[in-house]
Amino acid sequence: THAEGTFHLFTGWRCGRRMDWILATPRFQTIRCEIDHTRGPHGYPSDHFPVIAILRARAEDESASKRLDEPLDALLSN
């Protein structure tokens, strides 16, 4: 699809090939993921855009799940 390319050869072009992935086992739930298209003041630091994901470990019981969510809630509120 459009704007999912991560390889851009330092050009910032977003329609290149999607070459970068974050892989996780089913023990993790994906909360949010994105491609960071930020260009720094001196250009792009790489010829690939960074891929960022927030994952949550699936807990065995509800109390463990609540403990895992506390740092996540703080991160997502920023």
Secondary structure, 3 states (H helix, E strand, C coil): CCCCCCECCCCCCCCCCCCCCCCCCCCEEEEEEEECCCCECCECCCCECCEEEEEEECCCCHHHHHHHHHHHHHHHCC
